[in-house]
Amino acid sequence: MLYEPLNKIFYKNNATYETIYKERFNGEFTHRYNFNIAEHQAFVGINFEILNLITSILQLDKRLLKAAKSVPPIALIQFTRKCIVDEIQLTNEIEGVHSTRKEIRELINNKNEKKERKRLYGLVQKYMMLSNGQQINLKTCQDIRTLYDEFILAEVKATDAHSIPDGDIFRKDIVEIISSSQKILHKGLFPESKIITAMTEALGILHDEKINYFVNIAVFHYMFGYIHPFYDGNGRMTRFISSYLLMQQLEAVVGFGLSYAIKNKIKKYYDMFKDTNDYKNKGDLTSFVIGFLEFIEEAIENLCVTIESRAEQFYFYMEKVENYADGNKPIREILHVLLQNALFDEEGINILNIGKVAELSPSTVRAWLKKIPKDMLVISQNGKMNIYSLNLDAMVPK
């Protein structure tokens, strides 16, 4: 990041601090908001760094589309589900909420009618909705509360009943963000009337078509965190909303890579909020926007590298599959499914699902699996059901 936050300039070059602030605030390409941060009017200056990042994001999105088209559709679906699991686990981990890949996968795959009673159900359901292209209303404060109730309220009730929203829409009491050393890092807006006013303004900013879409997402992401409308779940809410908004303009899988990029540089993420909240930063959101766009850029870059790498491996191993099958169609189709699963899902697959993808009956799959050498398969148990994975090392002669 080339752009220096004002709270850093305050200490490094105090003599010109006020002059730099006024130049930034009154700049020709500065957007000023009807929103105060630590008593200062919020603003963002659209500079070359922001424009370059937006260009990079759009170029990477094209690269991601090309990479996605290079792999079989079923493999991409499997990879997307893997990314959903990762995203849910990581967004929880950022907030110190423990969840395992296994329990998340069970909620995705389990058709039990009672699964809505389980923890994480609402969160998993909402991320699955994103993968299915379902639209979410984000126009009013009540829309935010409705999303909260569907997304995370059950989890909050299960972990801390005192954190249930108790206002007309949001919370009615004070909330403080405390560091590990018990230092107050930030106080959410208070009372609820101020929360509602600020959130209404933030939602208006989010939908302002005069400003770049990605800048709006970054600004709203910050404002949601600054307002802190709920006692608990604010971080997961705002990352989910940002994921949803990114999926409206970019390749869908991008929305499931945001938390990974943030978790990978979590100190930077928290420092962005800390610096922007600082009174000496005078409401300047530009550094936060740059940092958030860098997270989006990194998320897409990571996805491109991963899919491109696995696509190369897929075609390498597919040649081995063709040679091994030697014209035997059932063997070829079964190994093809197992190969996709090994590279794009990594969790193994049961006979029923192998049959669905390969368009073979379960009995046919079972019979042919017995003819595949044992060293090529990794067999594990999920309850009473066998789960099959392909041993890629065994596909390459030593």
Secondary structure, DSSP 4 states (H G I P E B T S, - for coil): --SPPHHHHHHH-HHHHHHHHHHHHT-TTEEEEEEEETTEEEEEE--HHHHHHHHHHHHHHHHHHHHHHTS-HHHHHHHHHHHHHHHHHHHHHHTT----HHHHHHHHH---GGGGGSTTHHHHHHHHHHHTT-----SSHHHHHHHHHHHTHHHHHHH-GGGS--SSSS--S--EEE-TTS-EEEE---SHHHHHHHHHHHHHHHT-TTS-HHHHHHHHHHHHHHH--SSS-HHHHHHHHHHHHHHTTS-GGGGGSHHHHHHHTHHHHHHHHHHHH-GGGTTB-HHHHHHHHHHHHHHHHHHHHHHHHHHHHHHHHHHHHHHHHTT-HHHHHHHHHHHHHHHHT-S-B-HHHHHHHHT--HHHHHHHHTTS-GGGEEEEEETTEEEEEE-GGGGS--
